[in-house]
Amino acid sequence: MGTDNLHHKRKAKSVNEFARKKAGRAPYARVLIVCEGEKTEPNYFNGLRDHLALNNANVVVTGECGSSPVSIVEYAMHRYQDEQRAGDSFDKVFCVFDRDAHDT
């Protein structure tokens, strides 16, 4: 009856067993969406982001750049470069504008 290992000591765990496990999947892409309008388009994309349950840190929607397509693209380029200098750049950048009669 009983075991033969009455005085058996546990083997000490190695450092590798206490180390955190590496991430199992790649992090989500970081996306910047620059819109022409200040309310309508950002509200649409923010609603879509909420509906798809995407993280606010991964999808940034802004509409504070003006209405001409050139100003939208320039703002997107500056914002991308600023974030890149800060060390956390966007993986994708989208510019959204209406196809109206713009001068530029």
Secondary structure, 3 states (H helix, E strand, C coil): CCCCCCCCCCCCCCHHHHCCCCCCCCCCCCEEEEECCCCHHHHHHHHHHHHCCCCCCCEEEECCCCCCHHHHHHHHHHHHHHHHHHCCCCCEEEEECCCCCCCC
